[in-house]
Amino acid sequence: MKPAAFDYHRPGTVEEAVGLLAELGDEAKILAGGQSLVPMLSMRLAYFDHLIDISRLPELRGIQARGDQLWIGAGTTETEVGTNAHVRHAVPLLSLATPFVGHFQIRNRGTLGGSIAHADAAGEYPAVALALDAVLEVLSARGRRDIAAADFFTGLWETTMAPDEVLTGVRFPQWDSRSGFAVREFARRHGDFAIAGAVIAVRVDDHGRVSRCAIGLLGLGATPKRATAAETAVTGVPLFEVIPEEVGRAAMSGLDDIPSDLQGSAAYRSRVGAAMTARAWTQAAQQASAGATYA
Ligand SMILES: Cc1cc2nc3c(=O)[nH]c(=O)nc-3n(C[C@H](O)[C@H](O)[C@H](O)COP(=O)(O)OP(=O)(O)OC[C@H]3O[C@@H](n4cnc5c(N)ncnc54)[C@H](O)[C@@H]3O)c2cc1C
């Protein structure tokens, strides 16, 4: 199928892009890699009179260390994120998550910012951003603001970003070498959106206790979720006393909007989510213990 007719705009700067958004209002939509938006337009699930293409704006691309955070431009492609050595060192969870994002053809055009702005509850980058307390930088004709990932995802494909705002970059906090990271998910075919999955970062202290834990869940609600109860349960506990299956069970507690659809019932997703969390915990804990030297 073909999209309904639209006017195509290719601004030369991000300021021009937000100017167009302010001028054209609700009839306009940002186009980045097009890997989510174009299928929706083609299937006539969405209509816009104007598309504003930001995919060639150099100021929205790049990967830079900024203090103890890593800044990634919203227009940086998923392939660039997944293959960048700096990302692998500073935010390994993003590198581990990338191969699960669709297929390589999609990752070659799809962008980090597009994935986060699209806010699919089964998307990998939204779950990583939420787990790591990333900060989302947005710009509109009214000015710039930062949004904490915890305040960003509000519903199915819904965020707190206003329609006239553009996501320009994302800042990810870096974890140190005493940490371990893992991403586990289950999909019927590789490249499909996950039925359920977990992303985990865990850090150990000098005594081998969990000093910090971040768990993001995907496919287990209308938005990506944070497994706060599981994070709290493991913090302060000696790493090797933590039972992975208990982390999985704790991660599923309190989830009250797990979807039920043709891919699986809520109960099935919950079982898969618990298993993926347990496996991710095992892998992340092994890496954290290997990187740490205990007193
Ligand atoms: C077959 C298939 C399988 C896929 N599998 C997965 C998967 O397993 N996991 C996964 O996470 N994703 C998956 N995707 C989606 C893919 O990751 C997309 O690339 C991504 O969701 C959107 O990025 P994009 O740059 O293509 O954005 P676009 O499609 O251009 O835009 C998506 C939405 O975000 C908005 N937007 C984009 N950039 C910005 C910005 N900077 N500021 C404000 N709004 C913006 C657009 O207006 C639009 O509403 C899949 C896609 C396909 C077609």
The ligand as a MOL file (V3000), in Angstrom:
LIG
                    3D

  0  0  0     0  0            999 V3000
M  V30 BEGIN CTAB
M  V30 COUNTS 53 58 0 0 0
M  V30 BEGIN ATOM
M  V30 1 C 10.0730 -5.2630 10.4800 0
M  V30 2 C 10.4770 -4.3460 11.6030 0
M  V30 3 C 10.9470 -4.8930 12.7700 0
M  V30 4 C 11.3230 -4.0760 13.8280 0
M  V30 5 N 11.7630 -4.6380 14.9720 0
M  V30 6 C 12.1110 -3.8600 16.0040 0
M  V30 7 C 12.5560 -4.4400 17.2290 0
M  V30 8 O 12.6460 -5.6580 17.3780 0
M  V30 9 N 12.8760 -3.5970 18.2360 0
M  V30 10 C 12.7820 -2.2240 18.1150 0
M  V30 11 O 13.0750 -1.5080 19.0730 0
M  V30 12 N 12.3690 -1.6590 16.9720 0
M  V30 13 C 12.0390 -2.4360 15.9230 0
M  V30 14 N 11.6100 -1.8530 14.7640 0
M  V30 15 C 11.4850 -0.3750 14.7110 0
M  V30 16 C 12.8180 0.2980 14.4010 0
M  V30 17 O 13.6880 0.2230 15.5230 0
M  V30 18 C 12.6350 1.7700 14.0660 0
M  V30 19 O 13.8020 2.1840 13.4300 0
M  V30 20 C 12.4130 2.7210 15.1940 0
M  V30 21 O 11.3350 2.3300 16.0190 0
M  V30 22 C 12.0290 4.1120 14.6830 0
M  V30 23 O 13.1790 4.7890 14.3140 0
M  V30 24 P 13.1930 5.6490 12.9930 0
M  V30 25 O 14.4190 6.4930 13.0520 0
M  V30 26 O 13.0200 4.7700 11.8280 0
M  V30 27 O 11.9400 6.6280 13.2260 0
M  V30 28 P 10.7200 6.9930 12.2670 0
M  V30 29 O 10.0500 5.7770 11.7810 0
M  V30 30 O 11.1490 7.9970 11.2590 0
M  V30 31 O 9.7840 7.7480 13.3270 0
M  V30 32 C 9.1090 7.0190 14.3260 0
M  V30 33 C 8.3070 7.9980 15.1930 0
M  V30 34 O 9.1840 8.7740 16.0050 0
M  V30 35 C 9.0700 10.1690 15.6770 0
M  V30 36 N 10.4450 10.6870 15.6920 0
M  V30 37 C 11.5260 10.1270 15.0790 0
M  V30 38 N 12.6280 10.8030 15.4050 0
M  V30 39 C 12.2330 11.8190 16.2100 0
M  V30 40 C 12.9270 12.8800 16.8700 0
M  V30 41 N 14.2560 13.0140 16.7990 0
M  V30 42 N 12.2060 13.7380 17.6200 0
M  V30 43 C 10.8650 13.6020 17.7310 0
M  V30 44 N 10.1540 12.6270 17.1450 0
M  V30 45 C 10.8440 11.7590 16.3920 0
M  V30 46 C 8.4000 10.2400 14.3300 0
M  V30 47 O 7.6860 11.4420 14.1560 0
M  V30 48 C 7.4920 9.0130 14.3940 0
M  V30 49 O 6.3430 9.3210 15.1260 0
M  V30 50 C 11.2360 -2.6480 13.6850 0
M  V30 51 C 10.7890 -2.0920 12.4920 0
M  V30 52 C 10.4000 -2.9210 11.4510 0
M  V30 53 C 9.9070 -2.2960 10.1790 0
M  V30 END ATOM
M  V30 BEGIN BOND
M  V30 1 1 1 2
M  V30 2 1 2 3
M  V30 3 2 2 52
M  V30 4 2 3 4
M  V30 5 1 4 5
M  V30 6 1 4 50
M  V30 7 2 5 6
M  V30 8 1 6 7
M  V30 9 1 6 13
M  V30 10 2 7 8
M  V30 11 1 7 9
M  V30 12 1 9 10
M  V30 13 2 10 11
M  V30 14 1 10 12
M  V30 15 2 12 13
M  V30 16 1 13 14
M  V30 17 1 14 15
M  V30 18 1 14 50
M  V30 19 1 15 16
M  V30 20 1 16 17
M  V30 21 1 16 18
M  V30 22 1 18 19
M  V30 23 1 18 20
M  V30 24 1 20 21
M  V30 25 1 20 22
M  V30 26 1 22 23
M  V30 27 1 23 24
M  V30 28 2 24 25
M  V30 29 1 24 26
M  V30 30 1 24 27
M  V30 31 1 27 28
M  V30 32 2 28 29
M  V30 33 1 28 30
M  V30 34 1 28 31
M  V30 35 1 31 32
M  V30 36 1 32 33
M  V30 37 1 33 34
M  V30 38 1 33 48
M  V30 39 1 34 35
M  V30 40 1 35 36
M  V30 41 1 35 46
M  V30 42 1 36 37
M  V30 43 1 36 45
M  V30 44 2 37 38
M  V30 45 1 38 39
M  V30 46 1 39 40
M  V30 47 2 39 45
M  V30 48 1 40 41
M  V30 49 2 40 42
M  V30 50 1 42 43
M  V30 51 2 43 44
M  V30 52 1 44 45
M  V30 53 1 46 47
M  V30 54 1 46 48
M  V30 55 1 48 49
M  V30 56 2 50 51
M  V30 57 1 51 52
M  V30 58 1 52 53
M  V30 END BOND
M  V30 END CTAB
M  END
